[in-house]
Amino acid sequence: MLRQTRTEEKGQEMKSMVQTIEAAEGEGLSPLIPVKEAAIFLDLAEGGVRDKIRRGVIPGIKIGARLYVKRDEFMEKIEAGAFNVRP
C-alpha cells in the first residue's frame, strides 16, 4: 500500500511539472532543455551550467525545484560566440 502511495505521488509530481512547463510555453517562453543536455553540449559539469544560469550567463528558468535552459536564447548566445563550444 505504501508503494502505491509513492507511485501516485510521483505521478502527481510529473503531472504538475508537465502542466507548469506547458503553462510557461503558453506564456511565450522558449522551449526548454534540461540542464543535463546543456552540460553535455557545452562539455561542462551540470553544476557549472546551474551556476551559469544563476549568474545570468546562460538563459534559464526555474520551474519548481528544477532549472531549465531556454533553448532559443541559448542557441543565439552560442551562435554569437558567447561560449567556447568545441565542434
Distance bins in CASP14 RR format, pairs under 12 A and 6 or more apart:
PFRMAT RR
TARGET T0000
AUTHOR 0000-0000-0000
RMODE 2
METHOD distances of the structure
MODEL  1
1 7 0 0 0 0 0 1 0 0 0 0 0
1 8 0 0 0 0 0 1 0 0 0 0 0
2 8 0 0 0 0 0 1 0 0 0 0 0
2 9 0 0 0 0 0 1 0 0 0 0 0
3 9 0 0 0 0 0 1 0 0 0 0 0
3 10 0 0 0 0 0 1 0 0 0 0 0
4 10 0 0 0 0 0 1 0 0 0 0 0
4 11 0 0 0 0 0 1 0 0 0 0 0
5 11 0 0 0 0 0 1 0 0 0 0 0
5 12 0 0 0 0 0 1 0 0 0 0 0
6 12 0 0 0 0 0 1 0 0 0 0 0
6 13 0 0 0 0 0 1 0 0 0 0 0
7 13 0 0 0 0 0 1 0 0 0 0 0
7 14 0 0 0 0 0 1 0 0 0 0 0
8 14 0 0 0 0 0 1 0 0 0 0 0
8 15 0 0 0 0 0 1 0 0 0 0 0
9 15 0 0 0 0 0 1 0 0 0 0 0
9 16 0 0 0 0 0 1 0 0 0 0 0
10 16 0 0 0 0 0 1 0 0 0 0 0
10 17 0 0 0 0 0 1 0 0 0 0 0
11 17 0 0 0 0 1 0 0 0 0 0 0
11 18 0 0 0 0 1 0 0 0 0 0 0
11 19 0 0 0 0 0 1 0 0 0 0 0
12 18 0 0 0 0 0 1 0 0 0 0 0
12 19 0 0 0 0 0 1 0 0 0 0 0
13 19 0 0 0 0 0 1 0 0 0 0 0
13 20 0 0 0 0 0 1 0 0 0 0 0
13 64 0 0 0 0 1 0 0 0 0 0 0
13 65 0 0 0 0 1 0 0 0 0 0 0
13 66 0 0 0 0 0 1 0 0 0 0 0
14 20 0 0 0 0 0 1 0 0 0 0 0
14 21 0 0 0 0 0 1 0 0 0 0 0
14 66 0 0 0 0 0 1 0 0 0 0 0
15 21 0 0 0 0 0 1 0 0 0 0 0
15 22 0 0 0 0 0 1 0 0 0 0 0
16 22 0 0 0 0 0 1 0 0 0 0 0
16 23 0 0 0 0 0 1 0 0 0 0 0
16 63 0 0 0 0 1 0 0 0 0 0 0
16 64 0 0 0 0 1 0 0 0 0 0 0
16 65 0 0 0 0 0 1 0 0 0 0 0
16 66 0 0 0 0 0 1 0 0 0 0 0
17 23 0 0 0 0 0 1 0 0 0 0 0
17 24 0 0 0 0 0 1 0 0 0 0 0
17 32 0 0 0 0 0 1 0 0 0 0 0
17 34 0 0 0 0 0 1 0 0 0 0 0
17 63 1 0 0 1 0 0 0 0 0 0 0
17 64 1 0 0 1 0 0 0 0 0 0 0
17 65 0 0 0 0 1 0 0 0 0 0 0
17 66 1 0 0 1 0 0 0 0 0 0 0
17 68 0 0 0 0 0 1 0 0 0 0 0
18 24 0 0 0 0 0 1 0 0 0 0 0
18 25 0 0 0 0 0 1 0 0 0 0 0
18 32 0 0 0 0 0 1 0 0 0 0 0
18 63 0 0 0 0 0 1 0 0 0 0 0
19 25 0 0 0 0 0 1 0 0 0 0 0
19 26 0 0 0 0 0 1 0 0 0 0 0
19 63 0 0 0 0 0 1 0 0 0 0 0
19 64 0 0 0 0 0 1 0 0 0 0 0
20 26 0 0 0 0 0 1 0 0 0 0 0
20 27 0 0 0 0 0 1 0 0 0 0 0
20 29 0 0 0 0 0 1 0 0 0 0 0
20 32 0 0 0 0 0 1 0 0 0 0 0
20 61 0 0 0 0 0 1 0 0 0 0 0
20 62 0 0 0 0 0 1 0 0 0 0 0
20 63 1 0 1 0 0 0 0 0 0 0 0
20 64 1 0 0 1 0 0 0 0 0 0 0
20 65 0 0 0 0 0 1 0 0 0 0 0
20 66 0 0 0 0 1 0 0 0 0 0 0
20 68 0 0 0 0 0 1 0 0 0 0 0
21 27 0 0 0 0 0 1 0 0 0 0 0
21 29 0 0 0 0 1 0 0 0 0 0 0
21 30 0 0 0 0 0 1 0 0 0 0 0
21 31 0 0 0 0 1 0 0 0 0 0 0
21 32 1 0 0 1 0 0 0 0 0 0 0
21 33 0 0 0 0 0 1 0 0 0 0 0
21 34 0 0 0 0 0 1 0 0 0 0 0
21 61 0 0 0 0 1 0 0 0 0 0 0
21 62 0 0 0 0 0 1 0 0 0 0 0
21 63 1 0 0 1 0 0 0 0 0 0 0
21 64 0 0 0 0 0 1 0 0 0 0 0
21 66 0 0 0 0 1 0 0 0 0 0 0
21 68 1 0 0 1 0 0 0 0 0 0 0
22 28 0 0 0 0 0 1 0 0 0 0 0
22 29 0 0 0 0 0 1 0 0 0 0 0
22 31 0 0 0 0 0 1 0 0 0 0 0
22 32 0 0 0 0 0 1 0 0 0 0 0
22 63 0 0 0 0 0 1 0 0 0 0 0
23 29 0 0 0 0 1 0 0 0 0 0 0
23 32 0 0 0 0 0 1 0 0 0 0 0
23 61 0 0 0 0 0 1 0 0 0 0 0
23 63 0 0 0 0 1 0 0 0 0 0 0
23 64 0 0 0 0 0 1 0 0 0 0 0
24 30 0 0 0 0 1 0 0 0 0 0 0
24 31 0 0 0 0 1 0 0 0 0 0 0
24 32 1 0 0 1 0 0 0 0 0 0 0
24 60 0 0 0 0 0 1 0 0 0 0 0
24 61 1 0 0 1 0 0 0 0 0 0 0
24 62 0 0 0 0 0 1 0 0 0 0 0
24 63 1 0 0 1 0 0 0 0 0 0 0
24 64 0 0 0 0 0 1 0 0 0 0 0
24 66 0 0 0 0 0 1 0 0 0 0 0
24 68 0 0 0 0 1 0 0 0 0 0 0
24 70 0 0 0 0 1 0 0 0 0 0 0
25 31 1 0 0 1 0 0 0 0 0 0 0
25 32 1 0 0 1 0 0 0 0 0 0 0
25 61 0 0 0 0 0 1 0 0 0 0 0
25 63 0 0 0 0 0 1 0 0 0 0 0
25 68 0 0 0 0 0 1 0 0 0 0 0
25 70 0 0 0 0 0 1 0 0 0 0 0
25 71 0 0 0 0 0 1 0 0 0 0 0
25 72 0 0 0 0 0 1 0 0 0 0 0
26 32 0 0 0 0 0 1 0 0 0 0 0
27 61 0 0 0 0 0 1 0 0 0 0 0
27 63 0 0 0 0 0 1 0 0 0 0 0
28 61 0 0 0 0 0 1 0 0 0 0 0
28 70 0 0 0 0 0 1 0 0 0 0 0
28 72 0 0 0 0 0 1 0 0 0 0 0
29 59 0 0 0 0 0 1 0 0 0 0 0
29 60 0 0 0 0 1 0 0 0 0 0 0
29 61 1 0 0 1 0 0 0 0 0 0 0
29 63 0 0 0 0 1 0 0 0 0 0 0
29 68 0 0 0 0 1 0 0 0 0 0 0
29 69 0 0 0 0 0 1 0 0 0 0 0
29 70 1 0 0 1 0 0 0 0 0 0 0
29 71 0 0 0 0 1 0 0 0 0 0 0
29 72 0 0 0 0 1 0 0 0 0 0 0
29 73 0 0 0 0 1 0 0 0 0 0 0
30 59 1 0 0 1 0 0 0 0 0 0 0
30 60 0 0 0 0 1 0 0 0 0 0 0
30 61 0 0 0 0 1 0 0 0 0 0 0
30 68 0 0 0 0 1 0 0 0 0 0 0
30 69 0 0 0 0 1 0 0 0 0 0 0
30 70 1 0 1 0 0 0 0 0 0 0 0
30 71 1 0 1 0 0 0 0 0 0 0 0
30 72 1 1 0 0 0 0 0 0 0 0 0
30 73 1 0 1 0 0 0 0 0 0 0 0
30 74 0 0 0 0 1 0 0 0 0 0 0
30 75 0 0 0 0 1 0 0 0 0 0 0
30 76 0 0 0 0 1 0 0 0 0 0 0
30 77 0 0 0 0 0 1 0 0 0 0 0
31 37 0 0 0 0 0 1 0 0 0 0 0
31 60 0 0 0 0 0 1 0 0 0 0 0
31 61 0 0 0 0 0 1 0 0 0 0 0
31 68 0 0 0 0 1 0 0 0 0 0 0
31 69 0 0 0 0 1 0 0 0 0 0 0
31 70 1 0 0 1 0 0 0 0 0 0 0
31 71 1 0 1 0 0 0 0 0 0 0 0
31 72 1 0 0 1 0 0 0 0 0 0 0
31 73 0 0 0 0 0 1 0 0 0 0 0
31 74 0 0 0 0 0 1 0 0 0 0 0
31 75 0 0 0 0 0 1 0 0 0 0 0
32 38 0 0 0 0 0 1 0 0 0 0 0
32 53 0 0 0 0 0 1 0 0 0 0 0
32 59 0 0 0 0 0 1 0 0 0 0 0
32 60 1 0 0 1 0 0 0 0 0 0 0
32 61 1 0 0 1 0 0 0 0 0 0 0
32 62 0 0 0 0 0 1 0 0 0 0 0
32 63 1 0 0 1 0 0 0 0 0 0 0
32 66 0 0 0 0 1 0 0 0 0 0 0
32 67 0 0 0 0 1 0 0 0 0 0 0
32 68 1 1 0 0 0 0 0 0 0 0 0
32 69 1 0 0 1 0 0 0 0 0 0 0
32 70 1 0 0 1 0 0 0 0 0 0 0
32 71 1 0 0 1 0 0 0 0 0 0 0
32 72 0 0 0 0 1 0 0 0 0 0 0
32 73 0 0 0 0 0 1 0 0 0 0 0
32 74 0 0 0 0 1 0 0 0 0 0 0
33 39 0 0 0 0 0 1 0 0 0 0 0
33 40 0 0 0 0 0 1 0 0 0 0 0
33 41 0 0 0 0 1 0 0 0 0 0 0
33 42 0 0 0 0 0 1 0 0 0 0 0
33 49 0 0 0 0 0 1 0 0 0 0 0
33 53 0 0 0 0 0 1 0 0 0 0 0
33 58 0 0 0 0 0 1 0 0 0 0 0
33 59 0 0 0 0 0 1 0 0 0 0 0
33 60 0 0 0 0 1 0 0 0 0 0 0
33 61 0 0 0 0 0 1 0 0 0 0 0
33 66 0 0 0 0 0 1 0 0 0 0 0
33 67 0 0 0 0 0 1 0 0 0 0 0
33 68 1 0 0 1 0 0 0 0 0 0 0
33 69 1 0 1 0 0 0 0 0 0 0 0
33 70 0 0 0 0 1 0 0 0 0 0 0
33 71 1 0 1 0 0 0 0 0 0 0 0
33 72 0 0 0 0 0 1 0 0 0 0 0
33 73 0 0 0 0 0 1 0 0 0 0 0
33 74 1 0 0 1 0 0 0 0 0 0 0
33 75 0 0 0 0 1 0 0 0 0 0 0
34 40 0 0 0 0 1 0 0 0 0 0 0
34 41 0 0 0 0 0 1 0 0 0 0 0
34 46 0 0 0 0 1 0 0 0 0 0 0
34 49 0 0 0 0 1 0 0 0 0 0 0
34 50 0 0 0 0 0 1 0 0 0 0 0
34 53 0 0 0 0 0 1 0 0 0 0 0
34 60 0 0 0 0 0 1 0 0 0 0 0
34 61 0 0 0 0 0 1 0 0 0 0 0
34 63 0 0 0 0 0 1 0 0 0 0 0
34 66 1 0 0 1 0 0 0 0 0 0 0
34 67 0 0 0 0 1 0 0 0 0 0 0
34 68 1 0 0 1 0 0 0 0 0 0 0
34 69 1 0 0 1 0 0 0 0 0 0 0
34 71 0 0 0 0 0 1 0 0 0 0 0
34 74 0 0 0 0 0 1 0 0 0 0 0
35 41 0 0 0 0 0 1 0 0 0 0 0
35 42 0 0 0 0 0 1 0 0 0 0 0
35 44 0 0 0 0 1 0 0 0 0 0 0
35 45 0 0 0 0 0 1 0 0 0 0 0
35 46 1 0 1 0 0 0 0 0 0 0 0
35 47 1 0 0 1 0 0 0 0 0 0 0
35 48 0 0 0 0 1 0 0 0 0 0 0
35 49 1 0 1 0 0 0 0 0 0 0 0
35 50 1 0 1 0 0 0 0 0 0 0 0
35 51 0 0 0 0 0 1 0 0 0 0 0
35 52 0 0 0 0 1 0 0 0 0 0 0
35 53 1 0 0 1 0 0 0 0 0 0 0
35 54 0 0 0 0 0 1 0 0 0 0 0
35 58 0 0 0 0 1 0 0 0 0 0 0
35 60 0 0 0 0 1 0 0 0 0 0 0
35 61 0 0 0 0 0 1 0 0 0 0 0
35 62 0 0 0 0 0 1 0 0 0 0 0
35 63 0 0 0 0 0 1 0 0 0 0 0
35 65 0 0 0 0 0 1 0 0 0 0 0
35 66 1 0 0 1 0 0 0 0 0 0 0
35 67 1 0 1 0 0 0 0 0 0 0 0
35 68 1 0 0 1 0 0 0 0 0 0 0
35 69 1 0 0 1 0 0 0 0 0 0 0
35 70 0 0 0 0 0 1 0 0 0 0 0
35 74 0 0 0 0 0 1 0 0 0 0 0
36 42 0 0 0 0 0 1 0 0 0 0 0
36 44 0 0 0 0 0 1 0 0 0 0 0
36 45 0 0 0 0 0 1 0 0 0 0 0
36 46 1 0 1 0 0 0 0 0 0 0 0
36 47 0 0 0 0 0 1 0 0 0 0 0
36 48 0 0 0 0 0 1 0 0 0 0 0
36 49 0 0 0 0 1 0 0 0 0 0 0
36 50 0 0 0 0 0 1 0 0 0 0 0
36 66 0 0 0 0 0 1 0 0 0 0 0
36 67 0 0 0 0 0 1 0 0 0 0 0
36 68 0 0 0 0 0 1 0 0 0 0 0
36 69 0 0 0 0 1 0 0 0 0 0 0
37 44 0 0 0 0 0 1 0 0 0 0 0
37 46 0 0 0 0 1 0 0 0 0 0 0
37 49 0 0 0 0 1 0 0 0 0 0 0
37 67 0 0 0 0 0 1 0 0 0 0 0
37 68 0 0 0 0 1 0 0 0 0 0 0
37 69 1 0 0 1 0 0 0 0 0 0 0
37 71 0 0 0 0 1 0 0 0 0 0 0
37 74 0 0 0 0 0 1 0 0 0 0 0
38 44 1 0 0 1 0 0 0 0 0 0 0
38 45 0 0 0 0 0 1 0 0 0 0 0
38 46 0 0 0 0 1 0 0 0 0 0 0
38 47 0 0 0 0 0 1 0 0 0 0 0
38 48 0 0 0 0 1 0 0 0 0 0 0
38 49 1 0 1 0 0 0 0 0 0 0 0
38 50 0 0 0 0 1 0 0 0 0 0 0
38 51 0 0 0 0 0 1 0 0 0 0 0
38 52 0 0 0 0 1 0 0 0 0 0 0
38 53 0 0 0 0 1 0 0 0 0 0 0
38 57 0 0 0 0 0 1 0 0 0 0 0
38 58 1 0 0 1 0 0 0 0 0 0 0
38 59 0 0 0 0 0 1 0 0 0 0 0
38 60 0 0 0 0 1 0 0 0 0 0 0
38 67 0 0 0 0 1 0 0 0 0 0 0
38 68 0 0 0 0 1 0 0 0 0 0 0
38 69 1 0 1 0 0 0 0 0 0 0 0
38 70 0 0 0 0 0 1 0 0 0 0 0
38 71 0 0 0 0 1 0 0 0 0 0 0
38 73 0 0 0 0 0 1 0 0 0 0 0
38 74 1 0 0 1 0 0 0 0 0 0 0
38 75 0 0 0 0 0 1 0 0 0 0 0
38 77 0 0 0 0 0 1 0 0 0 0 0
38 78 0 0 0 0 0 1 0 0 0 0 0
38 83 0 0 0 0 1 0 0 0 0 0 0
38 85 0 0 0 0 0 1 0 0 0 0 0
39 45 1 0 0 1 0 0 0 0 0 0 0
39 46 1 0 1 0 0 0 0 0 0 0 0
39 47 1 0 0 1 0 0 0 0 0 0 0
39 48 1 0 0 1 0 0 0 0 0 0 0
39 49 1 0 1 0 0 0 0 0 0 0 0
39 50 0 0 0 0 1 0 0 0 0 0 0
39 51 0 0 0 0 0 1 0 0 0 0 0
39 52 0 0 0 0 1 0 0 0 0 0 0
39 53 0 0 0 0 0 1 0 0 0 0 0
39 58 0 0 0 0 0 1 0 0 0 0 0
39 67 0 0 0 0 0 1 0 0 0 0 0
39 69 0 0 0 0 1 0 0 0 0 0 0
39 74 0 0 0 0 0 1 0 0 0 0 0
39 83 0 0 0 0 0 1 0 0 0 0 0
40 46 0 0 0 0 1 0 0 0 0 0 0
40 49 0 0 0 0 1 0 0 0 0 0 0
40 69 0 0 0 0 0 1 0 0 0 0 0
40 85 0 0 0 0 0 1 0 0 0 0 0
40 86 0 0 0 0 0 1 0 0 0 0 0
41 49 0 0 0 0 1 0 0 0 0 0 0
41 58 0 0 0 0 0 1 0 0 0 0 0
41 69 0 0 0 0 1 0 0 0 0 0 0
41 71 0 0 0 0 0 1 0 0 0 0 0
41 74 0 0 0 0 1 0 0 0 0 0 0
41 75 0 0 0 0 1 0 0 0 0 0 0
41 77 0 0 0 0 0 1 0 0 0 0 0
41 78 0 0 0 0 1 0 0 0 0 0 0
41 83 0 0 0 0 1 0 0 0 0 0 0
41 84 0 0 0 0 0 1 0 0 0 0 0
41 85 1 0 0 1 0 0 0 0 0 0 0
41 86 0 0 0 0 1 0 0 0 0 0 0
41 87 0 0 0 0 0 1 0 0 0 0 0
42 48 0 0 0 0 1 0 0 0 0 0 0
42 49 1 0 0 1 0 0 0 0 0 0 0
42 52 0 0 0 0 1 0 0 0 0 0 0
42 53 0 0 0 0 0 1 0 0 0 0 0
42 57 0 0 0 0 0 1 0 0 0 0 0
42 58 0 0 0 0 1 0 0 0 0 0 0
42 69 0 0 0 0 1 0 0 0 0 0 0
42 74 0 0 0 0 1 0 0 0 0 0 0
42 77 0 0 0 0 0 1 0 0 0 0 0
42 78 0 0 0 0 1 0 0 0 0 0 0
42 81 0 0 0 0 0 1 0 0 0 0 0
42 82 0 0 0 0 0 1 0 0 0 0 0
42 83 1 0 1 0 0 0 0 0 0 0 0
42 84 0 0 0 0 1 0 0 0 0 0 0
42 85 1 0 0 1 0 0 0 0 0 0 0
42 86 0 0 0 0 1 0 0 0 0 0 0
43 49 0 0 0 0 0 1 0 0 0 0 0
43 83 0 0 0 0 1 0 0 0 0 0 0
43 84 0 0 0 0 1 0 0 0 0 0 0
43 85 1 0 0 1 0 0 0 0 0 0 0
43 86 1 0 0 1 0 0 0 0 0 0 0
43 87 0 0 0 0 0 1 0 0 0 0 0
44 50 0 0 0 0 1 0 0 0 0 0 0
44 51 0 0 0 0 1 0 0 0 0 0 0
44 52 1 0 0 1 0 0 0 0 0 0 0
44 53 0 0 0 0 0 1 0 0 0 0 0
44 57 0 0 0 0 0 1 0 0 0 0 0
44 58 0 0 0 0 1 0 0 0 0 0 0
44 69 0 0 0 0 0 1 0 0 0 0 0
44 83 0 0 0 0 1 0 0 0 0 0 0
44 84 0 0 0 0 0 1 0 0 0 0 0
44 85 0 0 0 0 0 1 0 0 0 0 0
44 86 0 0 0 0 0 1 0 0 0 0 0
45 51 0 0 0 0 1 0 0 0 0 0 0
45 52 0 0 0 0 0 1 0 0 0 0 0
46 52 0 0 0 0 0 1 0 0 0 0 0
46 53 0 0 0 0 0 1 0 0 0 0 0
46 58 0 0 0 0 0 1 0 0 0 0 0
46 66 0 0 0 0 0 1 0 0 0 0 0
46 67 0 0 0 0 1 0 0 0 0 0 0
46 69 0 0 0 0 0 1 0 0 0 0 0
47 53 0 0 0 0 1 0 0 0 0 0 0
47 54 0 0 0 0 1 0 0 0 0 0 0
47 55 0 0 0 0 0 1 0 0 0 0 0
47 58 0 0 0 0 0 1 0 0 0 0 0
47 67 0 0 0 0 1 0 0 0 0 0 0
48 54 0 0 0 0 1 0 0 0 0 0 0
48 55 0 0 0 0 1 0 0 0 0 0 0
48 57 0 0 0 0 1 0 0 0 0 0 0
48 58 0 0 0 0 1 0 0 0 0 0 0
48 67 0 0 0 0 0 1 0 0 0 0 0
48 69 0 0 0 0 0 1 0 0 0 0 0
48 83 0 0 0 0 0 1 0 0 0 0 0
49 55 0 0 0 0 0 1 0 0 0 0 0
49 56 0 0 0 0 0 1 0 0 0 0 0
49 57 0 0 0 0 1 0 0 0 0 0 0
49 58 1 0 0 1 0 0 0 0 0 0 0
49 59 0 0 0 0 0 1 0 0 0 0 0
49 60 0 0 0 0 1 0 0 0 0 0 0
49 67 0 0 0 0 1 0 0 0 0 0 0
49 68 0 0 0 0 0 1 0 0 0 0 0
49 69 1 0 0 1 0 0 0 0 0 0 0
49 74 0 0 0 0 0 1 0 0 0 0 0
49 83 0 0 0 0 0 1 0 0 0 0 0
50 56 0 0 0 0 0 1 0 0 0 0 0
50 57 0 0 0 0 0 1 0 0 0 0 0
50 58 0 0 0 0 1 0 0 0 0 0 0
50 60 0 0 0 0 1 0 0 0 0 0 0
50 62 0 0 0 0 1 0 0 0 0 0 0
50 65 0 0 0 0 0 1 0 0 0 0 0
50 66 0 0 0 0 0 1 0 0 0 0 0
50 67 1 0 1 0 0 0 0 0 0 0 0
50 68 0 0 0 0 0 1 0 0 0 0 0
50 69 0 0 0 0 1 0 0 0 0 0 0
51 57 0 0 0 0 1 0 0 0 0 0 0
51 58 0 0 0 0 1 0 0 0 0 0 0
51 67 0 0 0 0 0 1 0 0 0 0 0
52 58 1 0 1 0 0 0 0 0 0 0 0
52 59 0 0 0 0 1 0 0 0 0 0 0
52 60 0 0 0 0 1 0 0 0 0 0 0
52 67 0 0 0 0 0 1 0 0 0 0 0
52 69 0 0 0 0 1 0 0 0 0 0 0
52 74 0 0 0 0 0 1 0 0 0 0 0
52 77 0 0 0 0 0 1 0 0 0 0 0
52 82 0 0 0 0 0 1 0 0 0 0 0
52 83 0 0 0 0 1 0 0 0 0 0 0
53 59 1 0 0 1 0 0 0 0 0 0 0
53 60 1 0 1 0 0 0 0 0 0 0 0
53 61 0 0 0 0 1 0 0 0 0 0 0
53 62 0 0 0 0 1 0 0 0 0 0 0
53 66 0 0 0 0 0 1 0 0 0 0 0
53 67 1 0 1 0 0 0 0 0 0 0 0
53 68 0 0 0 0 1 0 0 0 0 0 0
53 69 1 0 0 1 0 0 0 0 0 0 0
53 70 0 0 0 0 1 0 0 0 0 0 0
53 73 0 0 0 0 0 1 0 0 0 0 0
53 74 0 0 0 0 1 0 0 0 0 0 0
54 60 0 0 0 0 1 0 0 0 0 0 0
54 61 0 0 0 0 0 1 0 0 0 0 0
54 62 0 0 0 0 1 0 0 0 0 0 0
54 67 0 0 0 0 1 0 0 0 0 0 0
56 67 0 0 0 0 0 1 0 0 0 0 0
56 69 0 0 0 0 0 1 0 0 0 0 0
56 70 0 0 0 0 0 1 0 0 0 0 0
56 73 0 0 0 0 0 1 0 0 0 0 0
56 74 0 0 0 0 0 1 0 0 0 0 0
56 77 0 0 0 0 0 1 0 0 0 0 0
56 82 0 0 0 0 0 1 0 0 0 0 0
57 69 0 0 0 0 0 1 0 0 0 0 0
57 73 0 0 0 0 0 1 0 0 0 0 0
57 74 0 0 0 0 0 1 0 0 0 0 0
57 77 0 0 0 0 1 0 0 0 0 0 0
57 82 1 0 0 1 0 0 0 0 0 0 0
57 83 0 0 0 0 1 0 0 0 0 0 0
58 67 0 0 0 0 1 0 0 0 0 0 0
58 68 0 0 0 0 0 1 0 0 0 0 0
58 69 1 0 1 0 0 0 0 0 0 0 0
58 70 0 0 0 0 1 0 0 0 0 0 0
58 71 0 0 0 0 0 1 0 0 0 0 0
58 73 0 0 0 0 1 0 0 0 0 0 0
58 74 1 0 0 1 0 0 0 0 0 0 0
58 75 0 0 0 0 0 1 0 0 0 0 0
58 76 0 0 0 0 0 1 0 0 0 0 0
58 77 1 0 0 1 0 0 0 0 0 0 0
58 78 0 0 0 0 1 0 0 0 0 0 0
58 82 0 0 0 0 1 0 0 0 0 0 0
58 83 0 0 0 0 1 0 0 0 0 0 0
59 67 0 0 0 0 0 1 0 0 0 0 0
59 68 0 0 0 0 1 0 0 0 0 0 0
59 69 1 0 0 1 0 0 0 0 0 0 0
59 70 1 0 1 0 0 0 0 0 0 0 0
59 71 0 0 0 0 1 0 0 0 0 0 0
59 72 0 0 0 0 1 0 0 0 0 0 0
59 73 1 1 0 0 0 0 0 0 0 0 0
59 74 1 0 1 0 0 0 0 0 0 0 0
59 75 0 0 0 0 1 0 0 0 0 0 0
59 76 0 0 0 0 1 0 0 0 0 0 0
59 77 1 0 0 1 0 0 0 0 0 0 0
59 78 0 0 0 0 0 1 0 0 0 0 0
59 82 0 0 0 0 0 1 0 0 0 0 0
59 83 0 0 0 0 0 1 0 0 0 0 0
60 66 0 0 0 0 0 1 0 0 0 0 0
60 67 1 0 0 1 0 0 0 0 0 0 0
60 68 1 0 0 1 0 0 0 0 0 0 0
60 69 1 0 1 0 0 0 0 0 0 0 0
60 70 1 0 1 0 0 0 0 0 0 0 0
60 71 0 0 0 0 1 0 0 0 0 0 0
60 72 0 0 0 0 0 1 0 0 0 0 0
60 73 1 0 0 1 0 0 0 0 0 0 0
60 74 1 0 0 1 0 0 0 0 0 0 0
60 77 0 0 0 0 0 1 0 0 0 0 0
61 67 1 0 0 1 0 0 0 0 0 0 0
61 68 1 0 1 0 0 0 0 0 0 0 0
61 69 0 0 0 0 1 0 0 0 0 0 0
61 70 1 0 0 1 0 0 0 0 0 0 0
61 71 0 0 0 0 0 1 0 0 0 0 0
61 73 0 0 0 0 0 1 0 0 0 0 0
61 74 0 0 0 0 0 1 0 0 0 0 0
62 68 1 0 0 1 0 0 0 0 0 0 0
62 69 0 0 0 0 0 1 0 0 0 0 0
62 70 0 0 0 0 0 1 0 0 0 0 0
63 69 0 0 0 0 0 1 0 0 0 0 0
63 70 0 0 0 0 0 1 0 0 0 0 0
68 74 0 0 0 0 0 1 0 0 0 0 0
69 75 0 0 0 0 1 0 0 0 0 0 0
69 76 0 0 0 0 0 1 0 0 0 0 0
69 77 0 0 0 0 0 1 0 0 0 0 0
69 78 0 0 0 0 0 1 0 0 0 0 0
69 83 0 0 0 0 0 1 0 0 0 0 0
70 76 0 0 0 0 1 0 0 0 0 0 0
70 77 0 0 0 0 1 0 0 0 0 0 0
71 77 0 0 0 0 0 1 0 0 0 0 0
71 78 0 0 0 0 0 1 0 0 0 0 0
72 78 0 0 0 0 0 1 0 0 0 0 0
72 79 0 0 0 0 0 1 0 0 0 0 0
73 79 0 0 0 0 0 1 0 0 0 0 0
73 80 0 0 0 0 0 1 0 0 0 0 0
73 82 0 0 0 0 0 1 0 0 0 0 0
74 80 0 0 0 0 0 1 0 0 0 0 0
74 81 0 0 0 0 0 1 0 0 0 0 0
74 82 0 0 0 0 1 0 0 0 0 0 0
74 83 0 0 0 0 1 0 0 0 0 0 0
74 85 0 0 0 0 0 1 0 0 0 0 0
75 81 0 0 0 0 0 1 0 0 0 0 0
75 82 0 0 0 0 0 1 0 0 0 0 0
75 83 0 0 0 0 0 1 0 0 0 0 0
75 85 0 0 0 0 0 1 0 0 0 0 0
76 82 0 0 0 0 1 0 0 0 0 0 0
76 83 0 0 0 0 0 1 0 0 0 0 0
77 83 1 0 0 1 0 0 0 0 0 0 0
77 84 0 0 0 0 0 1 0 0 0 0 0
77 85 0 0 0 0 0 1 0 0 0 0 0
78 84 0 0 0 0 1 0 0 0 0 0 0
78 85 1 0 1 0 0 0 0 0 0 0 0
78 86 0 0 0 0 0 1 0 0 0 0 0
78 87 0 0 0 0 0 1 0 0 0 0 0
79 85 0 0 0 0 1 0 0 0 0 0 0
END
